[in-house]
Amino acid sequence: MIEVRNFTKRYGDFLAVDDLSFTIPEGEIFGFIGPNGAGKSTTIRFLATLLQPTSGSAYVCGHSVVHDPMAVRRVIGFMPDDFGVYDGMKVWEFLDFFAVAYQIPRAYRKKIIGEVLELLDLTSKRDDYVNGLSRGMKQRLCLGKTLVHNPPVLILDEPASGLDPRARVEIKSLLTELRAMKKTILISSHILSELADFCTTIGIIERGRLLAAGSIQEIQKQLRTHRVLKVGLVGEDVPRALAMLRAEPAVQHVESYDHTITCEFQGEDGDKARLLHRLIAAGVSVHTFTEVELSLEEVFMMITKGVVN
């Protein structure tokens, strides 16, 4: 759905984005991660047809961002990081304004606006003036104007910026619902906790260069030379479990605290399953047996460590 090929953008001597390439398949929520100034907004403005590249190309739903920008605009919903609302407009008028801009016939606009308001839980605010809305509701309304023409692709630049915790949760819930509606979503943020629990894939950008892209699990596997297992036990089985784990060739650095054992494990999924089977067969009362994953923050710090030093 989105393909970026060797995108480079210079402003005089300043290299904002350096030979960036990535692909976002249909139905994915792609988290575009990086600190302020990393090149996220520059890339997003390029994809939204608002910026010409120094070199490179991109395609959205098969349409060239460089050579066919009007076709791209018809298939994307773009939410910038800084948006305005129009004083004196009611909520439904705001959405109607953008529906007209997208050439939606008058006969369909009322129905579409009603559906968007319902999706965003703004039906009760239909006749309120937009300048009287809270920031969270304005943010939802701005998301709503990107949906009036039912685009298959959403490009959202810091959509939860400046929101209170409740509004952030509501935005995340909306994005998950939009993915269930088969939307492909690119969302940028420098707040990693916003993205970790609902993005299906991520791309990490630093100083204009893409350092990694893929699912969080794939990137974790690339970064780690070993896996970390956490075993929760019941009763007095800790000493026996410790002895068994320390005797395993694939297990290293075994530590215990209270009724939980943590260890490094250098094996595949099948080896992990066999290890659990041996513990249970030996009568060890295991109540949890999980693999500890790196947090998104840890992934980001490990990948960018060599770049920022």
Secondary structure, 3 states (H helix, E strand, C coil): CEEEEEEEEEECCEEEEEEEEEEECCCCEEEEECCCCCCHHHHHHHHCCCCCCCEEEEEECCEECCCCHHHHHHHEEEECCCCCCCCCCEHHHHHHHHHHHCCCCHHHHHHHHHHHHHHCCCHHHCCCEHHHCCHHHHHHHHHHHCCCCCCCEEEEECCCCCCCHHHHHHHHHHHHHHHHCCCEEEEEECCHHHCCCCCCEEEEEECCEEEEEECHHHHHHHHCCCEEEEEEECCCCHHHHHHHHHCCCCEEEEEEECCEEEEEECCCHHHHHHHHHHHHHCCCCEEEEEEECCCHHHHHHHHHHHHHC
